[in-house]
Structures are given as C-alpha cells and as structure tokens.
C-alpha cells in the first residue's frame, strides 16, 4: 500500500485492515486494539461480551418480514441451536421451518471466505482485502471519470440490517457520487409503497399482527398466507371470533382451502372485482359517510367512476357468480371489523398499485381503518424490506424523503453534517431502468449487494446477458456460488444473519434487534465493515467518521427520523429495544412505556398536508401477453412451500429444508388439460414462452384452473420464461402473467 493511501485512511480503516492481517502499519495509540476488542465496533464478528459463554439470547429471524424472535442457545460463546421466543409479541413461541434452520445455513461449505478477483484467464482467484478494495475503487473511479457519475450504480437488498442499508446508501450517493441505486424490494414491495404514499401520504402499513386475531371478516388477496407467512396464519387461527375468511386467488391454495369463501378469479380481473364491490356498497348505502366526509377526499368522483363496474361485469370478468360477489359485499357490510390483506399476488402485477388502492378504497369507504381488526394491510416479503424502504437511500431519500425536494435535502445534510451539495437533486432510476441503462451502455459498472439478480430478475436469460456486458461487476454476498457471483469480476465475502448486529423492521413496522452469535468464516466481514473500508479506500472516510458501529449508526437513523411519520427517537439503544420486545414506529416516547400493539390512523388523520386520505382509481387494462394459439396457457408463479426462500441461496444449504420440498422444478396443471395433452403426474414436460423453455415434472392437480399453469418461483429455471413488464407507477415487475405452451417429453 502506498504511503499516500495510508495517509488518506483514518486509524479506523488501518486498524480494521490490520486486524485482518493485511497491514503491518502500526497506528499511534491503542485505537486499533480497542476497536477490535470492543463489542459493537465495526461488526467484526466477535460475540458481544455481555453474552455469557453458555447462555441464551433473543434475536429477530433473518428470513421473512414476519419478524419472529428466536432464542439462540450459546455454547462457549457460539450460537449452536435455537428455539422460538415464547413471549415475543410477533410469534408467541412459534417458528416456521426456515426459522428452525436459520443457524444451520451459516455452515454451508460454499461460503465466500475471501475476496475473489477474476484473473486474465477468466477465473475467480483469491486475493487480499487490500487488493480487492484497491481494485474496487480504481475500476469504479475509472468508469466514472470516463463515462460520468451516472455510469456506475448499485443494487441492494431487503435482507441486510437497516444500519448497513443506510451506510451503503449514504456512501454510494454522498461519498462516491453515484446517481443510481435501487434494491430488490422493487421486486416485492414497490407497489405497496407507491399505493400507500399516494393514498395515505406516506409509506405506512397501518396494522399490527393482533388485527389478525380481532377481525370478524378477513379478506386475503393474492396471498397464500399459510404457506408464505405461516406464523401470520397461526395468528389467524388464534382468532376467537370465528371470522369469515375470504380468499381471492386464481389457485385453490392451501389458504383458499381453509377459507369460508374462495373467489377463484380469472387472473388480472382483480380491479374489476373490487370496483364492483365498491359499486355494490355504494348502491346499497353500506358506507361510512361520517368517516368519508371527515377523513378522505375524492369519494364522490370515485363513486361516479365505479357506476359502470356492475356485479354482472365483474362476474363476466372474474368467472364468479353475481350472487357470490353480492354475498362478499354483504359480508364486508355486516362485519364489525373487516381487514383487507394483500401480498405478491397484488404487488407483482402490471396494475398492482391500482389494485392495492382498490382495497384501500374499500377500507376507507367502510371506515375499516384505524380500529382493531381493520385496515388495508400490505404483507411484506423480505426480512427487512421496510428497512430498505426507509433507509436504503435508493430511489427515495432517507426516512421517506425525496431527493428532488430541496427542503428534504437540507434536512438530511444538517442531520449528517455534510454539504448539501453532496446530495443528488434527482431520484434514482428504479431497478428495471438500471438494467435498461446497461443495455443502452449508459451504465458500465454495477455493485450488487446481498441479492441474486441473475436468478430473481424477470426474463433471466436477458438479465445474465446484460450483467455480462458490464465493464466491471462487483458482487457482495455470503456465498460465492450464487448465479450472480459466478458472473462477477470481483466477489466480496460478506457475513450473514447471526454474524453481525443491527435492526430489522417487520411488516407491522416493528424494529427488532439482530445480534452476533457466530464469527463470520474466513476473512468474510459484515457488510457494515465492508462499506466502511470502501469509504476509507475511496477517500471519503472522514464523511463517515461517526458511523463507527451499527449501534452508532442507529443513533444517526434516529436523528434522520425525527419529526417524520417514522420517528423512532423514543428508542434509547439496542438494549432498550431488545428488552421491550421490539417497537413499532412511530416511537417518540420512551420505548419501555409504549404499548406493544399499535395501529395507525386511530384519529382519522393521514399524512397528506390536509390530513386526509385520497381515493385513487383507474380503468382496468388487459394483460399485455394473453394466451393464444401458439402459447395457449397462462403461467402463474409464486411461493411453493413454507420451506423455501426466494432463490434458495440459503434454504438450499439445509438438508432438513431440502427434504421438505421437491428437489426439481415442478409444474401444476389441471387434470382435464393434462388428459387432453396426455400428460401424467410425475412425467417430464417442456414449458415454452417467447423467451425460453424449461423442463419440469408435471403435478396434475385441480388446485390450478384450466388453461393455467403454476411454477414455484424458487427454482432457477422459472424466470427464463417470465415476461418483463412493469407497473407504470411502482415499476415493479409483473411476474405472474405470461403466455406459455406445455407438452410431454417422449421418454
């Protein structure tokens, strides 16, 4: 390392690299020793001293956004086993299969344990952290100097802790000068975010999980809750009110089988159906006029809009009888506490924002919001998708702010004590436009952190081709074997859940603590440490001098949240948050005094300037690629089992979990379609779309309707077929509709 580089680095950066055996430079004073040995410093992976060698500690699970608490059992200071925490207000002693295996997936043999750099022969070979970081900065700076600041971008995640997301966002945007960065929450939650912002004035899921137990009518749309979020389904099962459960889903899922009413609608008829329900409620006078007048705007215009959306029109579009649609409207009217819930079946849709808002409209017009057991409630996917929404600094500025708003930029600059000129004045491109930027040659360098783009992004073959076109691709991940890491020029080895500390925010807005109970393997580091090192090597380390540890960063997040709807200034520190059993935002009073189950809008006041919620609507549109003579089936995708998670990057490492789901890709097909095509159960079939073809095992079942096929999203092959089209407002991909054909393979 050159003396100039050493001079530019702070003692923190020198000490961190020295602790890895990379440098012989000796800083003045005991700073390095203190940093390395003090729990909480830089997240190097030491088990905190406050944990006894053989003890237990509670921490939030790192899989889905339910946010369960797991009790980790320590032996000689190392987490070796876990059980569900019995008194945590989320899971109440329950855990799903993924949670039980959360520690075991850390022991995989393909963990990334050292930086890897692609050599002249095209092979990834181990290098030192010093070489990796110098290469990282040199290559990205070269690209930026030649092509401009818009030529380098990052893609992040909903699976890191909030403090890491915030540091990455600040480093990339304020320190490194990047204009464009987005997260993989674009794939799961962008629709809900946009819908809430437009309707409520802020990204504000209004509910608490207790509402599952207090509703007397529960409407689930595009949500196979018992499989995708089994602990939430357990909360439904605890409901003492014998609730009516209405499931709106094309498939007869496990959840639909348990429902009192299943509306097996034709795909993409959601808007017509929900506008028809609004039509009936208005026609019959089954609305809350007092609430509408006091707390909303736009209702009269909306009422005129839905007049043509008759139940007969909805019956024709959805394939459900008029009588059933009328019955559901009556259930909503007669329910004292009606809650509407949706997840990816709505969000991953080319008109998802308006579908989400059609459910919000139903809640508003009937006054089913702000009271126990009510709400228009989006269920989140990834463990920290809400943390990404609030703190990743991607296409929106910290804490729900806007890069294009001068006042917002000033607030952030003041809170961080940085020049306001360092903050971009425009919002970033969303994920799909970043991919388009690679195609057009505008983006030459990409930093992918904790997400598997080459597997999960829509139209997979094109995605891999685009990633291969980049001048420089950096992938930062736990495993060096992911489809995306295999395309990288540089792989940075990162620690996983249980090997670092920070906070997650779950679906119900609850902050929970993540702790270090394992040391990261080899030379892998927490993402927080990697970002600090990048800052030092880039030459902007002084800007982040206050970000000494995740808990120090949490204090910064508190400052940034002050006065915002997501204010968390009442949380003293991690210990207080841990002791309280988590805390939902907003939390402005001392966390120990805050009621654990809190819902928003109890006072009928929303976050728009006038304090009112807005009705939003739009005409429904036909899907862009309906089935035809060449591709006569409609492909649906979704979660296949409670034991898989996204691209199986982690769940695929567990021998236990792998026994709980099929090893090979399988496709669900209706018996009559199978009979016509001479396809038998367990036979091999080929499925084709205009973008590719895959081989799968047929599963003949009446749970999927005629003319439709279903593929689980977790398998690598699925996104070889999907059509790249997007909601125009949220820019979220629509994974669940494209035309395909299927035929048996002659063995």
Buried (B, 14 or more C-beta within 10 A) or exposed (E): BEEEBEEBBBBBBBBBBBBBEBBEBEBEEEBBEEBBEBBBBBBBBBBBEEBEEEEBBBBBBBBBBBBBBBBBBBEEBBBEEBBBBEEBBBBBBBBBBBBBBBBBBBEBEBBBBBBBBBEEEEEBEBBBBBBBBBBBBEBBBBBBEEBEBBBBBBBBBBBBBBBBBBBBBBBBBBBBBBBBBBBBBBBBBBBBBBBBBBBBBBBBBBBBBBBBBBBBBBBBBBBBBBBBBBBBBBBBEEBEBEBBBBBBBBBBBBBBEBBEBBBBBBBBBBBBBBBBBBBBBBBEEBBBEEBBEEBBBBBEEBBEBBEEBBBEBBBBBBBBEBEBBBEBBBBBBEBBBBBBBBBBBBBBBBBBBBBBBBBBBBBBBBBBBBBBBBBBBBBBBBBBBBBBBBBBBBBBBBBBBBBEEEEBBEBBBEBBEBEBEBBBEEBBBBBBBBBBBBEEEBBBBBBBBBBBBBBBBBBBEBBBEBBEEBBBBBBBBBBBBBBBBEBBBBBBBBBBBBBBBBBBBBBBBBBBBBBBBBBBBEBBBBBBBBBBBBBBBBBBBEBBEEBBBBBEBBBBBBBBBBEBBBBBBBBBBBEBBBEBBBBBBBBBEEBEEBEBBBBBBEEBBBBBEEEBBBBBBBEBEEBEBEBEEEBEBBBBBBBBBBBBBBBBBBBBBBEEBBEBBBEEBBBBBBBEBBEEBEBEEEBBBBBBBEBBEBEBBBBBBEBBBEBBBBBBBBBBBBBBBBBBBBBEBBBBBBBBBBBBBBEBEEE
